[in-house]
Amino acid sequence: MTTPVHQHGPEELCSAGLELYGRALREGLVPEQEAAAAPCLLRAGLLRPDLDDTRWLRPVAPALALPRLLRGIAEDIARRRQAEALLAEAFEPFMGLGTAHTDPTEAAGITLLSGSAPIDDAIRQAMLRSSDEVLTIQPGGKRPVPSLALAFTKEQEILARGARMRTLYQHTSRHDPAVLAHYELLDGDVEVRTLDEVPERLIVLDREIAFIPANPDRTIAVEVRHRPLVTYLATTFDRLWPLATPMYPRAVQQPALNGITPRQRAIAALLVEGRTDAVIAERLGMNIRTAREHIAKLASTFGSESRAQLGYLIGRSGILEQEG
């Protein structure tokens, strides 16, 4: 029958070895073949062959063995500290070099994701581990139906775990039946609100992880796990939320003021800033043709014959100072 050998580190003593050493101290001798199951005793010098009969092993007194073992550990620590000091000294000339060329995504809590598939997979994996809260900002106009369908499964899974979901859209999405139908199909604690202007796309999960785009076409994203940054992004969302108009589950319509609709007031504010038609359309999530139609209506309402005059008349009217 083969005696089992206990596998462990060279500086460790296994339970079988300690038991055999204790018996050797009590009895004075143990058979040499029994030490085969605990070779750590021989490596540590706790058992030595008996001078009269090498088939037997005698224990070394603990008062002698322990200091020797500790001295070996101390010497090893000293060698490691010396190696540590030499390594630090070797790297000293390099510590001030290369910082301009290092990858900023290597910072703690920041990961760069490239490509739609890796981005979607990272978001899905993060949502699978989340169960408390989802905050999202969706800029632009209508969302493509395939995009909504892809989001549905991820959102329903996290809602089923009891999470709360709050989403901010631009006002143009209020006229998109696909968006409304999407949220009507979701089962859970869901609220949707809209603003004239929102920041770039944002997803915050459980206030612990966030995703933001890193380029205009959103083919590169940043996964943020740096707690202060995630907290900042979530707080920004919290500041925008009370300013937004409810869309789901109960829609609230913004009232017109002096015949000027909320959408026209938003356009009027940008006109006063001197923004072009293209910039206005982009910031408000509409196509440029729709923006120009609203601008034409404003010009008709104020009796303006030029763009410069329209900006002047809007400013003088005081409509931008009135509360919505």
C-alpha positions as CSV (number, residue, x, y, z in Angstrom):
1,M,0.0,0.0,0.0
2,T,1.4,3.4,-1.0
3,T,1.6,6.0,1.7
4,P,-0.1,9.3,0.7
5,V,2.2,12.3,0.5
6,H,0.9,15.6,1.7
7,Q,1.4,18.4,-0.8
8,H,2.1,21.9,0.4
9,G,4.7,24.7,0.3
10,P,8.3,24.0,1.3
11,E,8.1,26.3,4.3
12,E,4.8,24.9,5.6
13,L,4.1,22.1,8.1
14,C,1.1,19.9,7.4
15,S,-1.2,18.6,10.0
16,A,0.2,15.0,9.5
17,G,3.7,16.3,10.0
18,L,2.9,18.1,13.2
19,E,1.1,15.1,14.5
20,L,4.1,12.9,13.8
21,Y,6.5,15.4,15.3
22,G,4.4,15.5,18.5
23,R,4.4,11.7,18.8
24,A,8.2,11.7,18.2
25,L,8.7,14.1,21.1
26,R,6.5,12.0,23.4
27,E,7.9,8.7,22.4
28,G,11.5,9.7,21.6
29,L,11.6,7.8,18.3
30,V,9.4,7.1,15.2
31,P,9.9,4.6,12.4
32,E,11.7,6.1,9.4
33,Q,9.1,4.8,6.9
34,E,6.3,6.9,8.7
35,A,8.1,10.1,7.8
36,A,7.6,9.4,4.1
37,A,4.0,10.7,4.4
38,A,5.3,14.0,5.9
39,P,8.6,14.9,4.2
40,C,8.2,18.5,5.5
41,L,9.6,17.2,8.8
42,L,12.9,16.2,7.3
43,R,13.1,19.4,5.1
44,A,12.6,21.5,8.2
45,G,15.1,19.5,10.2
46,L,12.6,18.5,12.9
47,L,13.5,14.8,12.6
48,R,16.9,13.3,12.2
49,P,18.1,9.7,11.8
50,D,19.0,7.9,15.0
51,L,22.8,7.4,15.1
52,D,22.4,3.8,16.5
53,D,19.7,2.7,14.0
54,T,19.0,4.7,10.9
55,R,15.6,3.0,10.5
56,W,14.4,5.3,13.3
57,L,14.1,9.0,13.5
58,R,14.7,11.2,16.6
59,P,13.0,14.6,17.1
60,V,15.0,17.9,17.4
61,A,14.1,19.8,20.5
62,P,11.5,22.6,19.8
63,A,13.7,25.1,21.6
64,L,16.4,24.5,19.0
65,A,14.2,23.9,15.9
66,L,12.0,27.0,16.1
67,P,14.7,29.7,16.2
68,R,16.4,28.0,13.3
69,L,13.2,28.0,11.2
70,L,12.4,31.6,12.1
71,R,16.0,32.6,11.2
72,G,15.5,31.1,7.8
73,I,12.3,33.1,7.3
74,A,13.9,36.3,8.4
75,E,16.8,35.7,6.0
76,D,14.4,35.2,3.2
77,I,12.5,38.4,4.1
78,A,15.8,40.3,4.1
79,R,16.6,38.9,0.6
80,R,13.2,39.9,-0.7
81,R,13.5,43.4,0.7
82,Q,16.9,43.8,-0.9
83,A,15.4,42.7,-4.2
84,E,12.6,45.2,-3.7
85,A,15.1,48.0,-3.1
86,L,17.1,47.1,-6.1
87,L,14.0,46.9,-8.3
88,A,12.8,50.3,-7.0
89,E,16.2,51.8,-7.7
90,A,16.3,50.4,-11.2
91,F,12.9,51.9,-12.0
92,E,13.7,55.3,-10.5
93,P,15.0,56.9,-13.8
94,F,11.8,55.8,-15.6
95,M,9.2,57.1,-13.2
96,G,9.0,60.6,-14.8
97,L,9.1,59.2,-18.4
98,G,6.4,57.9,-20.7
99,T,3.4,59.5,-19.0
100,A,2.5,61.4,-22.2
101,H,2.3,58.2,-24.1
102,T,0.6,55.9,-21.7
103,D,-3.0,54.8,-22.3
104,P,-5.4,56.9,-20.2
105,T,-7.9,54.1,-20.1
106,E,-5.5,52.2,-17.8
107,A,-6.6,54.5,-15.0
108,A,-8.4,52.7,-12.2
109,G,-12.1,52.2,-12.9
110,I,-12.0,53.3,-16.6
111,T,-12.3,50.8,-19.5
112,L,-12.4,51.7,-23.2
113,L,-14.8,49.6,-25.3
114,S,-14.5,49.5,-29.1
115,G,-17.2,48.2,-31.4
116,S,-21.0,47.8,-31.0
117,A,-20.9,44.1,-30.0
118,P,-18.4,44.5,-27.2
119,I,-20.2,47.6,-25.9
120,D,-23.6,45.8,-26.0
121,D,-22.1,42.8,-24.3
122,A,-20.5,44.9,-21.5
123,I,-23.8,46.7,-20.9
124,R,-25.7,43.4,-20.8
125,Q,-23.3,41.8,-18.4
126,A,-23.4,44.8,-16.1
127,M,-27.2,44.8,-16.2
128,L,-27.3,41.1,-15.3
129,R,-25.4,42.0,-12.1
130,S,-27.6,45.0,-11.3
131,S,-30.9,45.0,-9.4
132,D,-31.5,48.4,-7.9
133,E,-31.7,51.3,-10.4
134,V,-31.2,52.1,-14.0
135,L,-30.8,55.7,-15.2
136,T,-30.5,56.4,-18.9
137,I,-30.4,59.4,-21.2
138,Q,-31.4,58.9,-24.8
139,P,-30.6,62.0,-27.0
140,G,-31.7,62.5,-30.6
141,G,-35.0,61.9,-32.2
142,K,-36.8,58.6,-32.9
143,R,-35.1,55.4,-31.8
144,P,-34.9,52.6,-34.4
145,V,-37.3,49.7,-33.7
146,P,-34.4,47.2,-33.7
147,S,-32.6,49.2,-31.1
148,L,-35.7,49.3,-28.9
149,A,-36.2,45.5,-29.4
150,L,-32.6,44.9,-28.4
151,A,-33.0,47.0,-25.3
152,F,-36.3,45.4,-24.3
153,T,-34.9,42.1,-23.1
154,K,-32.1,43.7,-21.0
155,E,-34.5,46.2,-19.4
156,Q,-37.2,43.6,-18.7
157,E,-34.6,41.3,-17.0
158,I,-33.4,44.0,-14.6
159,L,-37.0,45.2,-13.9
160,A,-38.0,41.6,-13.0
161,R,-35.3,41.7,-10.2
162,G,-37.1,44.7,-8.7
163,A,-35.0,47.5,-10.2
164,R,-36.4,51.0,-10.8
165,M,-35.8,52.5,-14.3
166,R,-35.9,56.2,-15.2
167,T,-35.2,57.5,-18.7
168,L,-34.7,61.0,-20.2
169,Y,-35.5,61.6,-23.8
170,Q,-35.7,64.7,-25.9
171,H,-39.2,66.2,-26.5
172,T,-39.2,64.9,-30.1
173,S,-39.5,61.4,-28.8
174,R,-43.0,62.2,-27.4
175,H,-44.3,61.9,-31.0
176,D,-42.7,58.5,-31.6
177,P,-45.3,55.8,-31.2
178,A,-42.6,53.1,-31.1
179,V,-41.0,54.6,-28.0
180,L,-44.3,54.8,-26.1
181,A,-45.2,51.3,-27.1
182,H,-41.8,50.1,-25.9
183,Y,-42.4,51.3,-22.4
184,E,-46.0,50.2,-22.3
185,L,-44.8,46.6,-22.9
186,L,-42.3,46.7,-20.0
187,D,-43.5,45.4,-16.7
188,G,-42.0,47.1,-13.7
189,D,-41.2,50.5,-12.1
190,V,-40.6,52.6,-15.1
191,E,-40.7,56.4,-15.6
192,V,-39.9,58.4,-18.7
193,R,-39.5,62.2,-19.0
194,T,-38.4,64.5,-21.8
195,L,-36.4,67.7,-22.2
196,D,-35.8,70.1,-25.1
197,E,-32.0,69.4,-24.7
198,V,-30.2,66.5,-23.0
199,P,-26.5,65.6,-22.8
200,E,-25.0,62.7,-24.6
201,R,-26.2,59.1,-24.1
202,L,-25.7,57.8,-20.6
203,I,-26.4,54.6,-18.7
204,V,-25.9,54.4,-14.9
205,L,-26.5,51.1,-13.1
206,D,-27.0,50.9,-9.3
207,R,-25.0,54.2,-9.1
208,E,-21.9,51.9,-9.3
209,I,-21.2,51.7,-13.0
210,A,-21.8,54.0,-16.0
211,F,-21.5,53.9,-19.7
212,I,-20.9,56.9,-21.9
213,P,-19.9,57.3,-25.6
214,A,-16.4,58.2,-26.5
215,N,-16.9,59.3,-30.1
216,P,-19.7,61.0,-32.1
217,D,-20.9,57.8,-33.8
218,R,-20.9,55.9,-30.5
219,T,-18.8,53.0,-31.8
220,I,-16.4,53.6,-28.9
221,A,-17.7,53.8,-25.3
222,V,-16.2,54.2,-21.8
223,E,-17.1,51.9,-19.0
224,V,-16.8,53.9,-15.7
225,R,-16.5,52.1,-12.4
226,H,-14.7,55.0,-10.7
227,R,-17.1,55.8,-7.8
228,P,-16.7,59.6,-7.7
229,L,-17.2,59.9,-11.5
230,V,-20.3,57.6,-11.4
231,T,-21.7,59.6,-8.5
232,Y,-21.2,62.8,-10.5
233,L,-23.0,61.4,-13.6
234,A,-25.9,60.1,-11.5
235,T,-26.1,63.5,-9.7
236,T,-26.2,65.3,-13.1
237,F,-29.1,63.0,-14.0
238,D,-30.9,63.8,-10.7
239,R,-30.6,67.6,-11.4
240,L,-32.1,67.2,-14.9
241,W,-35.0,64.9,-13.8
242,P,-37.2,67.5,-12.0
243,L,-36.8,69.9,-15.0
244,A,-38.2,67.3,-17.4
245,T,-41.8,66.8,-18.5
246,P,-43.4,63.5,-17.6
247,M,-44.1,61.2,-20.7
248,Y,-44.8,57.8,-19.1
249,P,-46.7,56.4,-17.3
250,R,-48.7,59.6,-17.2
251,A,-48.0,62.2,-19.9
252,V,-48.1,65.9,-19.1
253,Q,-48.5,68.4,-21.9
254,Q,-46.6,71.7,-21.6
255,P,-48.9,74.7,-22.0
256,A,-48.4,77.2,-24.8
257,L,-47.6,80.8,-23.6
258,N,-49.1,83.7,-25.6
259,G,-49.6,81.3,-28.5
260,I,-45.9,80.2,-28.4
261,T,-45.5,76.4,-27.9
262,P,-42.8,75.0,-25.7
263,R,-41.0,73.7,-28.7
264,Q,-41.0,77.2,-30.3
265,R,-39.8,78.7,-27.1
266,A,-36.8,76.3,-27.1
267,I,-36.0,77.3,-30.7
268,A,-36.5,81.0,-29.8
269,A,-33.9,80.7,-27.1
270,L,-31.4,79.2,-29.5
271,L,-32.2,81.9,-32.1
272,V,-31.4,84.6,-29.6
273,E,-28.0,82.9,-29.0
274,G,-27.4,83.2,-32.7
275,R,-27.4,79.5,-33.4
276,T,-27.7,78.2,-37.0
277,D,-30.6,76.1,-38.3
278,A,-28.4,73.0,-38.3
279,V,-27.2,73.5,-34.7
280,I,-30.8,74.1,-33.5
281,A,-32.0,70.9,-35.2
282,E,-29.1,68.9,-33.7
283,R,-29.5,70.2,-30.2
284,L,-33.3,69.7,-30.1
285,G,-33.2,66.3,-31.8
286,M,-35.2,67.2,-34.9
287,N,-34.4,67.3,-38.6
288,I,-33.4,70.6,-40.1
289,R,-36.6,70.9,-42.2
290,T,-38.8,70.7,-39.0
291,A,-36.6,73.3,-37.3
292,R,-37.0,75.7,-40.2
293,E,-40.8,75.2,-40.2
294,H,-40.9,76.3,-36.5
295,I,-38.6,79.2,-37.2
296,A,-40.9,80.3,-40.0
297,K,-43.9,80.2,-37.7
298,L,-42.0,82.3,-35.1
299,A,-41.2,84.8,-37.8
300,S,-44.9,85.0,-38.8
301,T,-46.0,85.3,-35.1
302,F,-43.6,88.2,-34.4
303,G,-44.0,89.8,-37.9
304,S,-40.2,89.6,-38.5
305,E,-38.7,90.1,-41.9
306,S,-35.2,88.9,-41.2
307,R,-33.4,86.5,-38.8
308,A,-31.6,89.4,-37.0
309,Q,-34.9,91.2,-36.5
310,L,-36.5,87.9,-35.2
311,G,-33.9,87.5,-32.5
312,Y,-34.4,91.1,-31.5
313,L,-38.2,90.8,-31.3
314,I,-38.0,87.6,-29.3
315,G,-35.7,89.1,-26.8
316,R,-37.9,92.2,-26.4
317,S,-41.1,90.1,-26.1
318,G,-40.0,88.6,-22.8
319,I,-41.3,85.1,-23.7
320,L,-38.1,83.5,-22.6
321,E,-38.4,84.9,-19.1
322,Q,-41.8,83.4,-18.6
323,E,-42.2,80.2,-16.6
324,G,-43.4,77.1,-18.5
